[in-house]
Amino acid sequence: MKKPHRVVSQISTLVLSLVFLIPVAWAGEIPEEEVARVVYHADYADPRRFSAMLTSINNMVTYYQNEIIDYDVRIVFVAQGIRFLTDDKLTGTPFVEDAAFAERRENLKGRMLSLYKVQDVKLELCEITRTGIDLPAEKLYPEVVAVPSGVVQIAELQKRGFAYLKIQ
């Protein structure tokens, strides 16, 4: 007959072995996480709508970060959306600054640039929009990347598996 302390010792050894071996056995079976890919489309002038979009993006990337999920989140700006990417008032263009935007400009700029700097959200602007109003590229925030066509960029990103979101 085995001594009770020896049985307990053997059971403890078996339990510890299982604790360390089971994760190793399962490691090969767990599918590798894919990168979460999302493109937001900003082609409007409404600062409240833009604020809602920034809140949505912040919530999304915070979730991904908390869950340790890799992500690639982008905002593609087209037409009216250009006003969020420059301090220029865009006088003489269809995108001229209005009172509602002037009041919220600094807050929105700070939040957007924080998403870029802290959470790696990419800012992309339609080059057709910029050149259509003759805005010099140096008047854009330096964080902005030009893309030849915003709508083509969105379509290409969707082909690459990006989810498309537009705040209404």
Protein Blocks (a to p, Z undefined) as FASTA:
>chain_A
ZZfklmmmmmmmmmmmmmmmmmmmmmmmpccddddddddddfbfblklmmmmmmmmmmmm
mmmmmnopacddddddehjlmmmmccbeogoiakbccfklmmmmmmmmmmmmmmmmmnop
acdddfklmmmnopafklpcfkbccdfblklmmmmmmmnopacdddZZ
